[in-house]
Amino acid sequence: MNGVAQDDWGRISPSVYETARVHQWAPHLPDDAVRADWLLSRQGPDGLWGEGPLPYRTLPSLSVVAAFLDRLVHHRDTLTPDTALRLTRAVDRGLAALAALPGDGPHPDTAAIELLVPLLMASINRMLGTTGRPTGPRLGVIHGLRADAAGHIARRIADMPSLRTKFHHCFEVLAPLCPPRLLPAPSGLLGGSPAATAAWLATTPADADRDAAAEALRAVSRHYRGRFPETAPLAAFERLWVLAALHHAGLLTGARDVARKWLAALVEPCGVRGAPGLDPDADDTAIAVHLAVELGGHHGPDLLAPFHTGDNYSCYVDEDTASVTTNAHVLIALTTCLPRHPEQADNATRLARWLVERQHPEGWWTDKWHASPLYATSRVTRALARSADPVAVAAVRRAAAWATSAQQPDGSWGVWGPTAEETAYGAQILLNARQPRAEALDRANSYLLDRTGDGAHDHPPRWHDKTLYAPAAVIVAELTATAHLLAARHRG
């Protein structure tokens, strides 16, 4: 708690994708050479950038190739011969690796991927034509996302009277399609994104009110030493989710005043924003409502009303696809509010049934905000476990059976390999069941005890923004809470 309280930025590592987009849009920003060297150092032996399975590495690789190509095509006179050679070699290897990726899907459900990948592919293809290099492979379709979709996206943007707020977070690829005058001058980072802000600054007339955005971008660069995360600062999201994890384990007893102070600062009349520049969202708002009621506050389900779509709640207003974990958090908030707001009982019942209907036959759930089904399943079972409805109880038991079968012999869980974070979620699923598996929990506890004190660098990224990231303080809070709950089994 103390470390989180003293950090106004949030603990999130810099992003290859975001740093490369800023590198392209803001060549005169301080530490340009630092960014180039860092991006070059992050290219893998196979020629790609990024972490996770190949589909997750497509977007960061496209971002770096586009940034380096832009330097070679439009700013070559600023490069030393050695730098030009290094960039050329990196681009050649990156293009060859991208061209060899499968054309069919699936692609990950990361933020705006259906816009980012086609538009970056089309941009790269245009620059390859500019260089006149006949050996440069043009990009057509990767994991089901097509370069020729860029034309449809451009027409879609052109038909908008102004760019909807939900697109601000990815303005770095929409800037060539959308006149910046259609956007209000941001008071900080546009859409909470350094890359979007760099693109807005690069395409906005010099006489516009640019000072706040420019200073916000420089501040992020200073804090991250020339590199950039995909959203900054992340302190609001981090504080809420740390509080939620610790409260679930009963660990907020001595910090209730701090928790109330944080909540008072984060909750607005329209809800809660995960970061400045983002719209309020049902995910953070639901967690804030739940915590406020539990800690004796007065916020109620009315804060969630703008997100209500009938049988579920959208994470953001005007959202394309619903999130099961957002709706799980809303269900927890609604059931917490029921003693004061019994009129919400029908909404809670419908929402619980909606969540059950989205359970996979094997017993797990997936979600667009995290790569691992263990995260989604831990959240949904926590929400459903608050219900005595036999349908909800059966769904939780199916999830616990799946989690037990998916556990590795050493007690761990992991979608691409064992991680402490996912092992905590696996244990939470079993704890959420009305008949927890003692042997499986003992093995999980042993695995986690061996990894107590892991640093941020030991938590592989599994969370979704534009690419994968790891919110270190949130993960540490989940590990702390899970360890306490596992230990409490033997004390109780």
C-alpha positions, 0 to 999 in steps of 0.5 A: 500500500505504501509504495502504491500511495507514493507512486502517482504513475503506477507500475507498468513497463514501457511498451515496444508498440507505443514507444515505436509509435512515438518514435515515428511521430515525434522525432524531435522529442528528447532521447530519440537515440535512446528510443532507437537503441532500445527498440533495436535491442528488443528485436528477437532472434526470429526478427519480430518484436513483442512478447507472447505467442506470435499473434501478439507479436504482430502489432509491436513488430508492425509498429517498429518496422513502420517507425524505422521505415519512416526514418529511412524514407523521410528522415534519412539525412538525419541518420548516420551511415551506421544507424541507417544500416542498423535500421535497414537490417532490422526492417529487412528481418522484421518484414521477412518475419511478418510476411511469413506469419500465417494469414489465417486467424485468430488474432488476439482481442486486444484494444483496437487491433482491427484498426491498428494492424490493417492501417500499419500494414497499409502504411508500411506498404506505401513506404515500401513503394516509396523506397523502390526496393523490389525485394521488400515484401508487401504485407497482405493478411496476417492472422485474419487481418487484411491490409486492404481493410485500411480503405474501409476504415478510412471511409468509416472515419471520414463519415464521422462528423467528429472522432468518437472519444473511444477512438482517441486512445488509438489516434496514432494510426487514425491521424492521417485519416482524421483532421485534428481540428475535429478533436478538442485540445487535450488537457493532458495525454489524448486518450491517455496514450503517449502515441496518440498524443504525439500524433495529435501534436504532429498533425495539429496546427502550430497555433493551436493550444498544444502546451498541455499535451506537449508537457504531458508527453515530455513528462512521460518521457522523463519518467520512463527515460525516453520510453512509453507505456500504452496508458499513463499515468495508471495510478487510478486503475492501480489503486482501485484494483489493489484495494479490491484485491486486499479488501477481498482477503480482509487486508484493508482493516488498517487502511480503511481511511486511506482507501476512502480517501483514494475513492473520494478522489477517483469517483466522479459524477459520471463514474471512474476513469482508469486513467486521465484522458480515458472515458469513465468505464463500468469496470473501474466504476463497479469496483469503486461502488463495491468498495465504497459501500463496503467501507461505509460510503454512499455511492450506489448503483446509479453510477452504473446506470449509463453502462446498462444495456439491458441484460449486461453492462458495457465497459465503455459507452458505445462499446462493440463487445461486452466484457465478462470480467467487467460484468462480473465486477458489476454483479459484485457491486450490485449484490453489495448494494442490494440491502440498500437498493433491493430494486436492483435484484432483477438486474443482478439475477439477469446479469448472473444468468448472462454470465453463466450463458457465456461459460465455455462447456469445459468450465472456463470463461475468457475475456478481452482484458486479459489473455488468460482464462484463469483471470476471467474465470476467477472474476466470474466465479467470485461474482457467481459465488455470492449467489444461492441460485443453483444455476450459478452454484453449478457454474462455479463447480464446473469452473472448479473442476476445470481448474483442478484438471488444468493445474500442473503437477508442481501446483501452478497454472498458466495459459502459455506456461506457469506464472505466479499471477495465474496460479493465484487466479487458479487458487482463487477459482477453487476457493470460490467454489463451495467445495474447494479441492484441498490437495490442489490448493495445498500444491498451489500454496507451495508453488506460490510460497516458493515465489514470494517476493517476485519483482515486477520483471518476474511477472510475464505480461498477460493483460490486454491494452493495445498489446500485452502488459503487466500491472506489477502492483496489481499482480503483487496485491493479488498474490498477497491476497491469495497467500492470505486466503490460502493461509486462512484455510488452516487458521479457520 
